[in-house]
Amino acid sequence: MARTQGSHSDITGPRIREAALALFARHGYAAVSMRQIAAEVGVQAGALYNYTPDKQSLLFRLMYEHMQDLIAAYADQDQTEDAAEALRQFVGFHIRFHLQRPDEVFIAYMELRNLSSDNFAQIEALRRTYENALEAILRKGQAAGAFDIADTKIATLAVIAMLNGVMTWYRAGGRLSLDEVEQAYWDMVHRSVTA
């Protein structure tokens, strides 16, 4: 199949992913057609299949790339041996990383149900990798007596859920600065894991 005139794989491929990301976040995966994505990019619907086998593969790739970016960015952070400081760093990292990617975060949580079982398993494994990093911090603090946690897995999920809430309401230029929001969340998280 011939490529649409003026189409370049290194330009069109990323534009397709950007358009799909925006449309999935705005309308939901199930409501978006490949024709809509093509129209947004300015190519014919058939041309999309030069870049992705189907809509499911496109959704999976968006989620997979988001999780890979998240895990890599967290791994690049300076790590500390002090559990309380490591938890504070995790809180700040999570908030700031995700605030820059609201569409990716929305899709990563709201569109899991639309993944095939194999794709879901792969994304779930990546999510567990990230969650395990936080749980390791909580276990370390628990072992050192710095944290008082009945169940580190539940605490891990609760902390991440709390931090994800920032994405739904925070707006730059609002009543609180990002530094103030981060500090408030750190205070809440810290109180929730200490006796």
N, C-alpha and C positions, 0 to 999 in steps of 0.2 A: 504494500500500500504506500503510495507516495505521500510524503510529508507536505502539509499545507505550505504554500509559498510564504516565505518570510518566517517560517517556524524553525527554531533552533532548539535541539534537545537540551542544551545546557541552560536555556532561557525558559522554554515552554514547560519542561518538567517541573521546575520549582514554581512556576506560575500556576500550574494545575494544582499542586499541593496547597499553595496559598489560597487559591479560590475555593477549593474543597474545604479547607479549614474554616474559612470565614462563613461559607454557606452551611456547613454542618453545625457550627456554633450558633448561627442565627436561626436556622429553621429546623435543625435536627437531621440526623443521618437519613432516617426513613423518608423524610419529606423531600429530599434533594435527589434530583435525577442527574445522570451523566450529561444529559443535554443542557441542564442548567449550568453545570460546571463548565462545559465547553463554551457556552454563550458568555459566561463571565470572563473566560480567558480570551475569547475571540477566535476560537478554532471550531472546526466542524466536529460533531459528536464522535464520529468514527476515528478522528485523529487522536482522541484520548487513549485509545487502545494501543497506540504506539508507545505509551508511557506507563500504562497500568493495565493489568489484565481485566480488572473489574472494580466496582465501587467498594466491595469488601476489602480488596487488597489496598486500595487507597486509604480507607479508614485505618486499617492495620498499620500501614506505613507511617501515618501521622502519629498514631499512638506510640509505635515502636521508637520512632525518632525522638519523640518527646521524652520517653523514659530513658533512652540511651543518653540524651543530653543531660537530663537530671542527674543520673548516676555518675556520669563523667565529671560534671561540674562539682558535685559534692565530693568526689574523690580528689579533686584538685585543691580542696580547701586545706589549710593548715590544720592538722589534727593535734589535739592536746590530750594529755593523759588524765587531766582532772575532769571527772565526770560532769560536775556542775558547769564548768566552762564549756565542755564539749556540747552539753545540752543547750546552753545559751547560744553557741555558734550554730547549732542545728536549727534552732528557732529562727534566728536571723536569716540564715541561708534559705530556709524553706519559704519564708515570707517574701523575701526579695526576688528569689528566682521565679516564683510563681506569679507574682504581681506583674512581671514583664511579659507573661504568656497567658493571659486570661482565656483566650480561645482554646489553647492546648489543654489547659486545666479543665475547662468545662467538658471538652470532648473526652478527656482521659477518664472522667468519672461518670458522665451521663450517658456515654455511648458504649460502655462495656457490654451492655446487654445485646448490642447489635453485632458483636464479633462472633465468628464461627467458633466452635468449641476448641479447635486447634489454635486459632489466633488468640482466643481468650486465655488459654493456658500459657502461651508465651508472654503475653502482657502481664498476666498475674504473677509469673515468675520474676519479671523485672520489678514489679511493684514490691514483691517480697524482698528482693535484694535491697531496695531503698528502705523499706520498713525495718529490715534486719539491722541496718546501720543504726537506726534510732534505738531499737531494742537492745543492741549491744551496749550503747551508752547507758541506758536505764539499768541493765543488769550490772554493769560495772559500778554504777553509783549505789545500787542496792547492796552489792557485795562489800563495798567500802563503808557502808553504813550512812552514806550521804543521802540516800533516797529511801523512802518508806512506801513500797509498792506491793500490793497483794498479788497482782498478775501483770508481768511486764508486757505481755502481748496485748492485753486489753488497754493498758496504759499507752502503749505505742499507737494503737489505732485511735484512741481518744485524743492524744496530742495532735496527730496529723489531721484529724477531723476538725479540731479547734483551729489549727493554723489555716486550714483551707477556707475557713469562714471569712478570713480577711479579704479574699478575692471577691466576695459577693458585695461588700459594702465600701471598701476603702477607695477613695478618690484623691488623687494628688490635689493639693490646694484646699483640702477640707479643713475641718476644725483641728485635726491633729496632724503633725508631720509624720513621715514614715518612721523616723527615729523614735518618736513618742509611741506610735502604734507598736513597733517592735518591742520597746521596753515594757509596755502594758501586757503584751502577750507573754513576754518572758516572765514577768512577775506572776501571771496566772499559771503558766506551765510549772514554774519552779514551786509555787505553793502547792500545786496538785500532786507533786511527787515527793515532797518533804513532809516529815512528821510535824 
